[in-house]
Amino acid sequence: MLRPLGLLILFALMLISPFCWAVDHIVFLRIAPREAKLFISNADGSGERAGSADLYRVHPDGTGLEQLTDDPAYDDQGTMSPDDKQVVFVSTRAGGRANLWVLDVATRKAKPLTSGEGGDFRPAWSPDGKWIAFSSDRGSSLPPAKGRWERLHLVDIYLIRPDGTGLKRLSANGNFCGGPKWTQDGKSVVAYCMTAEETWTYRGGDQDGETQLVQINAETGATKPLVASPGVKLTPSMLASGEIAYLRNDKSAHGVFYANGKRGPTGSDLYSPSWSPDGTHLVYSRYNEEYTAEPVKLWSRNPNYELSTTALLPAYDPTGERFAVMKPDDATKTTKLLIVEEGKPARAILERQDLILAPQWSPDGRSIVFGVGGFPLFTVFDSEGQKPAAPAQVGMVNADGSRFHVITAGPNSNAFPSFAPDGLRIVYRTTGPDGTGLRIMNLNDHSITVLTTTYDNFPMWSPRGDLIAFVRKIGDDFEIFTIRPDGKGVTQLTHTKGNDAHLGWSPDGERIVFTSSRMGFKDEALNTDTAAQPYGEIFVMRYDGTQVEQLTDNQWEDGGPSWQPRKAATHAATTAPVR
């Protein structure tokens, strides 16, 4: 077999196809790269050239692309054994969790290596093929970041033999150590470490700080620090020369660095560097992280549900012909409320210097309500578990962009409105000095009814009008509930450790689509820095909490789903202004 540069390259890539309609269509935001390309360069970053993409392997010159796995589950993070006969990789084939599997290259048969409720990541084969090092969050409760809803990633380094025996933990428990790579003599692994809280602080790649590179003895677990330059350092490797190379990802710099001060290829779009055995070349990915409001079709675990990604918190109108969605404009530092119709470019009907968030349509399709103003997305819960108030209010605009006006007032933060099917009332969440919980407003006289008085959010009125679904914070977790509009019949639908949120009703009111963290991380958190919550997957269930089904399976963040009503054979959309 031809082996240029002495290595083959393993990688995985999600294929995206054009948008179209199906039996049930759900649109949501996926915070993930829109495109990934594989590159090879010299170790100093010169001579960059594009390679092939798509669990495959390929020669470094881009030839010989060969598919290794063919399974509907998530397969990623593959590493060849020293004899090239096996691949250890991360897969969700068993129950949806990220565990390690081993593939026989000749037969293409795979078998599980690890199991359990936690996630296992970034496997690395020892030079003699007798051990596999990997990182894992097994045993972690995935606690929230301080005062927030995003989950911290508590990860340790483990060793296991290729036959599944000899499992042992190397790193100290309670914080984060990940990205293990073996030293040339096979006696140690190098890794990057940080506190648990820093797995949130550094997740976006927009903060300066310091992580530690360490070398851990594979037999004794003894740890010693490695000397390297300042910065948020990730995924270290010890090259054949004994040199330490790593990826830096922080506000001041992003790219490949070496402990001796040299720099390799750079760019905020560069991820997952891996060096050739002699250390003279490296392979890495470059991501295109731009996204559009126009829907892009995604893979679905169930072909009866067609999924597409768009911008933030979309909402279909009652006809299913169009949806409203919010998108920030980095150039103008504004947010825009967009209308997206099939086959047409998105058009803005409202633009503001503050935030426009979570639009919802009136039952007649003439009006849109949403939150507008300031939102405390980056502030903490207080000691009582309440979110600090900000000057956000519920706004309304006609579907053609005319007659924008604010319909709530006062010192509280009011947002996430949803129309009743009669079009005469809205439910929304409020928090602040005037109380917390869900409120119902009569749009004729603006009278307000208190529905709940605890930290509840994301209310969505059922199309049938009999139930309001919402999210309630219980301890460190967020669960989905329903309540009748008269305040009775409060029912908890989910009982998941973590976050169940971002709701949407099916048009017939029989099912609820939502986002859940229940399947956990599928990669080390800082390897997916495009996403704040890289464990979010889309699920559906019946209105009573039964028949739960997972629709997406990836390492990114999926959230804010909206269910498309079935389009009528003929329909004239109504967009006349409300008088």
Sequence and secondary structure as in RCSB ss.txt:
>XXXX:A:sequence
MLRPLGLLILFALMLISPFCWAVDHIVFLRIAPREAKLFISNADGSGERAGSADLYRVHPDGTGLEQLTDDPAYD
DQGTMSPDDKQVVFVSTRAGGRANLWVLDVATRKAKPLTSGEGGDFRPAWSPDGKWIAFSSDRGSSLPPAKGRWE
RLHLVDIYLIRPDGTGLKRLSANGNFCGGPKWTQDGKSVVAYCMTAEETWTYRGGDQDGETQLVQINAETGATKP
LVASPGVKLTPSMLASGEIAYLRNDKSAHGVFYANGKRGPTGSDLYSPSWSPDGTHLVYSRYNEEYTAEPVKLWS
RNPNYELSTTALLPAYDPTGERFAVMKPDDATKTTKLLIVEEGKPARAILERQDLILAPQWSPDGRSIVFGVGGF
PLFTVFDSEGQKPAAPAQVGMVNADGSRFHVITAGPNSNAFPSFAPDGLRIVYRTTGPDGTGLRIMNLNDHSITV
LTTTYDNFPMWSPRGDLIAFVRKIGDDFEIFTIRPDGKGVTQLTHTKGNDAHLGWSPDGERIVFTSSRMGFKDEA
LNTDTAAQPYGEIFVMRYDGTQVEQLTDNQWEDGGPSWQPRKAATHAATTAPVR
>XXXX:A:secstr
   GGG  EEE     B     SEEEEEEEES SEEEEEEEETTS S EE     EEE TTS   EE    SS E
EEEEE TTSSEEEEEE TTTTS EEEEEETTT  EEE   SSS EEEEEE TTSS EEEEE TT    B TTSSS
B   BEEEEE TTS   EE S TTSEEEEEEE TTSSEEEEEEE TTHHHHTTTS S  B EEEEEETTT  EEE
    SB EEEEEE TTS EEEEEESSS EEEEETTS EEEE TTEEEEEE TTSSEEEEEEEE    SS EEE  
SSTTEEEEE SEEEEE TTSSEEEEEEEETTTTEEEEEEEETTS  EEEEEESSEEEEEEE TTSSEEEEEEE  
 TT    TTS     SEEEEEEETTS   EE   SSSEEEEEEE TTSSEEEEEEESTT  EEEEEETTT  EEE
   SSEEEEEE TTSS EEEEEEETTEEEEEEE TTS   EE    SSBEEEEEE TTSSEEEEEE TT  SS G
GGGTT S TT EEEEEETTS S EE   SSSEEEEEEE     SS         
